[in-house]
Amino acid sequence: MIRIAAVGDIHMGLDSKGLLRPAFETLDDCADLLLLAGDLTRHGTVEEARVVAEEVAGLPVPVIAVLGNHDHHDERPEEVTDVLRDAGVRVLEGEGTVVDVDGARVGVAGTKGFGGGFVGRSGSEFGEPLMKEFIRYTRRCADGLRTSLDELAGQGCDTRVALTHFAPVADTLAGEPLEIYPFLGSYLLAEAVDGAGADLAVHGHAHAGTEHGMTSGGVPVRNVAQPVIRKAFNVYHLKGDRSAGTAAATTGSA
Protein backbone atom coordinates (compact mmCIF):
# COMPACT_ATOMS: atom_id res chain seq x y z
CA MET A 1 0.00 0.00 0.00
CA ILE A 2 1.34 3.41 -1.01
CA ARG A 3 0.56 6.23 1.44
CA ILE A 4 0.47 9.65 -0.22
CA ALA A 5 0.16 12.77 1.92
CA ALA A 6 -0.98 15.88 0.07
CA VAL A 7 -1.93 19.49 0.67
CA GLY A 8 -2.09 22.65 -1.40
CA ASP A 9 -2.78 26.34 -0.90
CA ILE A 10 -0.93 26.67 2.38
CA HIS A 11 -0.20 30.33 1.46
CA MET A 12 2.67 30.82 3.86
CA GLY A 13 3.88 34.29 4.76
CA LEU A 14 6.54 35.68 7.06
CA ASP A 15 4.17 35.20 10.01
CA SER A 16 3.69 31.49 9.24
CA LYS A 17 7.02 30.19 10.49
CA GLY A 18 6.63 26.90 12.33
CA LEU A 19 2.90 26.65 11.67
CA LEU A 20 2.93 23.34 9.78
CA ARG A 21 6.26 21.89 10.85
CA PRO A 22 4.93 19.95 13.88
CA ALA A 23 2.33 18.17 11.71
CA PHE A 24 4.81 17.54 8.90
CA GLU A 25 7.22 15.91 11.34
CA THR A 26 4.62 13.16 11.93
CA LEU A 27 4.66 12.11 8.27
CA ASP A 28 7.02 9.21 8.83
CA ASP A 29 4.28 7.51 10.85
CA CYS A 30 1.54 7.80 8.24
CA ALA A 31 2.91 8.54 4.75
CA ASP A 32 5.59 7.59 2.24
CA LEU A 33 5.78 10.96 0.46
CA LEU A 34 4.33 14.47 0.65
CA LEU A 35 2.82 16.27 -2.34
CA LEU A 36 2.44 20.07 -2.31
CA ALA A 37 -0.17 21.21 -4.84
CA GLY A 38 0.89 24.81 -5.39
CA ASP A 39 0.16 28.20 -3.84
CA LEU A 40 2.77 27.54 -1.22
CA THR A 41 3.35 31.26 -0.71
CA ARG A 42 1.04 34.28 -0.53
CA HIS A 43 2.73 36.53 -3.06
CA GLY A 44 5.53 34.47 -4.58
CA THR A 45 8.37 36.31 -2.86
CA VAL A 46 11.70 34.69 -2.16
CA GLU A 47 11.30 35.53 1.54
CA GLU A 48 8.03 33.61 1.68
CA ALA A 49 9.62 30.72 -0.20
CA ARG A 50 12.26 30.53 2.51
CA VAL A 51 9.50 30.11 5.11
CA VAL A 52 8.07 27.20 3.12
CA ALA A 53 11.55 25.72 2.75
CA GLU A 54 12.06 25.79 6.52
CA GLU A 55 8.75 23.99 7.05
CA VAL A 56 9.71 21.06 4.81
CA ALA A 57 13.52 20.84 4.96
CA GLY A 58 14.82 17.55 6.31
CA LEU A 59 11.43 15.86 6.60
CA PRO A 60 11.43 12.06 6.96
CA VAL A 61 9.69 11.58 3.58
CA PRO A 62 10.38 12.92 0.06
CA VAL A 63 8.62 16.21 -0.71
CA ILE A 64 7.36 16.86 -4.26
CA ALA A 65 5.73 20.12 -5.33
CA VAL A 66 4.35 22.21 -8.15
CA LEU A 67 4.00 25.96 -8.01
CA GLY A 68 0.66 27.77 -8.07
CA ASN A 69 -0.51 31.12 -9.38
CA HIS A 70 0.35 32.85 -6.07
CA ASP A 71 3.89 31.53 -6.36
CA HIS A 72 4.17 33.40 -9.68
CA HIS A 73 2.75 36.71 -8.46
CA ASP A 74 6.09 38.36 -7.73
CA GLU A 75 7.29 37.17 -11.16
CA ARG A 76 10.21 35.27 -9.64
CA PRO A 77 9.10 31.63 -9.97
CA GLU A 78 12.61 30.44 -10.86
CA GLU A 79 13.99 31.92 -7.64
CA VAL A 80 11.14 30.45 -5.60
CA THR A 81 11.86 27.08 -7.21
CA ASP A 82 15.57 27.38 -6.41
CA VAL A 83 14.87 28.09 -2.73
CA LEU A 84 12.61 25.05 -2.48
CA ARG A 85 15.03 22.79 -4.33
CA ASP A 86 17.86 23.89 -2.04
CA ALA A 87 15.70 22.57 0.81
CA GLY A 88 15.38 19.20 -0.91
CA VAL A 89 11.97 19.69 -2.51
CA ARG A 90 11.49 18.16 -5.95
CA VAL A 91 9.71 20.97 -7.82
CA LEU A 92 8.08 19.77 -11.03
CA GLU A 93 6.93 21.59 -14.14
CA GLY A 94 6.32 19.38 -17.15
CA GLU A 95 8.45 16.63 -15.69
CA GLY A 96 8.28 13.62 -13.41
CA THR A 97 10.16 12.06 -10.54
CA VAL A 98 10.32 8.57 -9.05
CA VAL A 99 10.16 7.56 -5.39
CA ASP A 100 10.97 4.04 -4.20
CA VAL A 101 8.49 2.82 -1.59
CA ASP A 102 9.33 -0.62 -0.22
CA GLY A 103 10.47 -1.80 -3.63
CA ALA A 104 7.57 -0.21 -5.53
CA ARG A 105 8.36 2.58 -7.96
CA VAL A 106 5.99 5.53 -7.46
CA GLY A 107 6.07 8.11 -10.24
CA VAL A 108 4.79 11.66 -9.79
CA ALA A 109 4.27 13.89 -12.84
CA GLY A 110 3.68 17.57 -12.19
CA THR A 111 2.65 20.84 -13.77
CA LYS A 112 1.06 24.00 -12.46
CA GLY A 113 -1.53 23.78 -15.21
CA PHE A 114 -3.77 26.68 -16.13
CA GLY A 115 -7.38 27.63 -16.86
CA GLY A 116 -9.65 27.47 -19.85
CA GLY A 117 -12.73 25.65 -18.62
CA PHE A 118 -14.35 22.30 -19.15
CA VAL A 119 -16.09 20.39 -21.91
CA GLY A 120 -19.01 22.38 -23.29
CA ARG A 121 -17.96 25.55 -21.49
CA SER A 122 -14.34 26.11 -22.43
CA GLY A 123 -12.16 28.56 -24.27
CA SER A 124 -10.58 27.72 -27.61
CA GLU A 125 -7.57 28.70 -29.68
CA PHE A 126 -9.60 31.11 -31.79
CA GLY A 127 -9.81 34.85 -32.22
CA GLU A 128 -7.45 37.34 -30.66
CA PRO A 129 -3.79 36.38 -30.16
CA LEU A 130 -4.13 36.78 -26.38
CA MET A 131 -7.00 34.27 -26.28
CA LYS A 132 -5.09 31.84 -28.44
CA GLU A 133 -2.05 32.08 -26.18
CA PHE A 134 -4.22 31.58 -23.08
CA ILE A 135 -5.38 28.18 -24.30
CA ARG A 136 -2.06 27.27 -25.89
CA TYR A 137 -0.35 27.78 -22.56
CA THR A 138 -2.82 25.42 -20.91
CA ARG A 139 -2.28 22.92 -23.70
CA ARG A 140 1.49 23.09 -23.23
CA CYS A 141 1.04 22.37 -19.53
CA ALA A 142 -1.25 19.44 -20.30
CA ASP A 143 1.10 18.09 -22.95
CA GLY A 144 3.98 18.22 -20.48
CA LEU A 145 1.90 16.34 -17.92
CA ARG A 146 0.96 13.64 -20.42
CA THR A 147 4.54 13.23 -21.64
CA SER A 148 5.79 12.96 -18.06
CA LEU A 149 3.22 10.30 -17.18
CA ASP A 150 4.15 8.36 -20.30
CA GLU A 151 7.84 8.55 -19.42
CA LEU A 152 7.14 7.33 -15.89
CA ALA A 153 5.30 4.33 -17.31
CA GLY A 154 8.35 3.61 -19.44
CA GLN A 155 10.48 3.72 -16.29
CA GLY A 156 8.47 0.88 -14.78
CA CYS A 157 6.52 2.85 -12.20
CA ASP A 158 4.00 0.65 -10.44
CA THR A 159 1.95 3.66 -9.37
CA ARG A 160 1.62 7.04 -11.11
CA VAL A 161 0.22 10.26 -9.69
CA ALA A 162 -0.58 13.50 -11.53
CA LEU A 163 0.13 16.59 -9.43
CA THR A 164 -1.24 19.97 -10.55
CA HIS A 165 -2.36 23.24 -9.03
CA PHE A 166 -5.24 23.96 -11.41
CA ALA A 167 -8.11 21.47 -11.48
CA PRO A 168 -8.45 18.79 -14.19
CA VAL A 169 -12.19 18.26 -13.62
CA ALA A 170 -15.21 20.32 -12.67
CA ASP A 171 -16.31 17.80 -9.99
CA THR A 172 -13.90 19.17 -7.42
CA LEU A 173 -14.95 22.76 -8.08
CA ALA A 174 -18.45 22.23 -6.69
CA GLY A 175 -19.04 25.06 -4.24
CA GLU A 176 -17.19 27.65 -6.30
CA PRO A 177 -19.17 30.19 -8.38
CA LEU A 178 -19.83 28.78 -11.84
CA GLU A 179 -18.65 32.04 -13.37
CA ILE A 180 -15.03 31.41 -12.31
CA TYR A 181 -14.74 27.74 -13.34
CA PRO A 182 -12.74 28.67 -16.49
CA PHE A 183 -10.12 30.29 -14.26
CA LEU A 184 -9.87 27.30 -11.92
CA GLY A 185 -8.87 24.57 -14.34
CA SER A 186 -9.10 22.88 -17.69
CA TYR A 187 -10.40 19.63 -19.17
CA LEU A 188 -7.10 19.43 -21.10
CA LEU A 189 -5.39 18.35 -17.88
CA ALA A 190 -7.88 15.50 -17.44
CA GLU A 191 -7.39 14.46 -21.06
CA ALA A 192 -3.67 14.20 -20.37
CA VAL A 193 -4.25 12.10 -17.25
CA ASP A 194 -6.67 9.76 -19.00
CA GLY A 195 -4.55 9.55 -22.14
CA ALA A 196 -1.38 8.52 -20.34
CA GLY A 197 -2.97 6.78 -17.37
CA ALA A 198 -2.62 7.47 -13.65
CA ASP A 199 -3.83 6.07 -10.36
CA LEU A 200 -4.59 9.42 -8.75
CA ALA A 201 -4.74 13.11 -9.68
CA VAL A 202 -4.15 15.72 -6.97
CA HIS A 203 -4.72 19.48 -7.25
CA GLY A 204 -5.45 22.61 -5.24
CA HIS A 205 -6.52 26.17 -6.19
CA ALA A 206 -10.29 25.79 -5.56
CA HIS A 207 -10.62 26.96 -1.95
CA ALA A 208 -14.41 26.65 -1.89
CA GLY A 209 -14.47 23.42 -3.90
CA THR A 210 -15.02 19.77 -3.06
CA GLU A 211 -12.44 17.12 -2.23
CA HIS A 212 -13.62 14.19 -4.34
CA GLY A 213 -13.92 13.93 -8.11
CA MET A 214 -13.10 11.66 -11.04
CA THR A 215 -11.98 12.00 -14.63
CA SER A 216 -14.16 10.63 -17.41
CA GLY A 217 -11.63 7.80 -17.69
CA GLY A 218 -12.14 6.80 -14.06
CA VAL A 219 -9.04 8.30 -12.42
CA PRO A 220 -9.78 9.55 -8.88
CA VAL A 221 -9.21 13.28 -8.44
CA ARG A 222 -8.64 14.93 -5.07
CA ASN A 223 -8.77 18.65 -4.32
CA VAL A 224 -6.32 19.05 -1.45
CA ALA A 225 -6.51 22.84 -1.05
CA GLN A 226 -6.09 23.38 2.68
CA PRO A 227 -9.34 25.36 2.98
CA VAL A 228 -11.09 22.25 1.61
CA ILE A 229 -9.40 19.50 3.64
CA ARG A 230 -9.09 21.74 6.74
CA LYS A 231 -5.93 20.11 8.07
CA ALA A 232 -2.20 20.10 7.50
CA PHE A 233 -2.52 17.28 4.96
CA ASN A 234 -4.66 14.35 3.92
CA VAL A 235 -3.32 10.87 3.29
CA TYR A 236 -4.47 8.73 0.36
CA HIS A 237 -3.81 5.00 0.08
CA LEU A 238 -3.08 3.41 -3.28
CA LYS A 239 -2.30 -0.18 -4.10
CA GLY A 240 1.23 -0.57 -5.36
CA ASP A 241 0.19 -1.98 -8.72
CA ARG A 242 -1.60 -0.89 -11.88
CA SER A 243 -4.91 -2.47 -10.76
CA ALA A 244 -5.39 0.19 -8.07
CA GLY A 245 -8.00 2.50 -9.55
CA THR A 246 -9.13 3.84 -6.17
CA ALA A 247 -7.87 6.41 -3.72
CA ALA A 248 -9.09 6.19 -0.15
CA ALA A 249 -8.65 9.14 2.20
CA THR A 250 -7.47 8.51 5.73
CA THR A 251 -7.19 10.93 8.60
CA GLY A 252 -4.44 13.53 8.20
CA SER A 253 -2.64 15.32 10.98
CA ALA A 254 -4.10 18.67 11.99
ABEGO torsion letter per residue (X at the ends): XBBBBBBBGAGBBAAABGAAAAAAAAAAAABABBBBAEGABAAGBAAAAAAAAAAABGBABBBBBBBBAAAAAAGAAAAAAAAAAAAGBBBBBGBBBBBBBGGBBBBBBBBAEBBGEBBGBBBBBBEBAAAAAAAAAAAAAAAAAAAAAAAAAAAGBABBBBBBABBABAAAABGBBAAAAAAAEBAAAAAAAAAAEBABBBBBGBAABBABBBBAAGBBBBBABAAAAGBABBBBBBBABAABGBBBBBBBBX
